[in-house]
Amino acid sequence: MWVKLSTPEGGTQAEWLVLDRESQVVGEFTLPLAVDLKVVQGGYAYGIEQGDGLDPMVVVYEIQE
């Protein structure tokens, strides 16, 4: 499971946690606040980035262990 943590007001980065089946943290990373991940599959994370006044854009991140 991937969980986006709350970000302080005015923040530009969001912290994400990766949890295993027992809800233990097995990874963490930072992405731009405007990115919402939608699918994690096959070594990639896919999301939508929508900044202020910008059209939504698909983003893809390669997952490296």
N, C-alpha and C positions, 0 to 999 in steps of 0.2 A: 504494500500500500504506500502511496506517495501522499504526503500531507504538506500543504502550504501553510506556514505559520503566519500569524498576524504581524503586520509591519507598522512601526510607529508612524504617526502622521508626518508627512513630508519626506518619508523614505522613498528611495528609488530602487531598492533591491529587496527581494523576498527570500527568506530562508525556507528550504524544503527539507523534509525528513523522509527517509525511506524506512519503512517498518516491515519486519518479517511477520510470519503467521502468528507468532506469540506477542506481537506488538512491541518487539524490541527494536531499537534504532540500529540499522545496519549500514546507513549511509546518510549523508547530508550534503547539501549544495546550495548555491545562491544563483538566482536568475533575476533578470529585470522584473520589477513589480508588475509591469504591463503584460507579462506572459502568464497565460493559464494553460497548464498542460492538460491534454485531453486523452492521450493514449500513450502507453509505454509498452513497446513490443519489439522483439528482435534486436535488442541492443540500441534502440533509438527511442527518444521521447519526442512526441509531436504535440504542438500546442498552437495557440492563437495569441499573437501580440497585437494589442490595440492601444496605441499611445494617444495622447491628447490631440484631437483633431485629425488623426490619421485613419486611413482605412485599415480594417483588420488584415493581418498578414500571417500566413502559416509559417511556423518556425519548426526546425528539426534539430535536435541535439543528439550527438552520438554519446552513448554511455560508455565510459571507460572505468574499469575497476582498478 
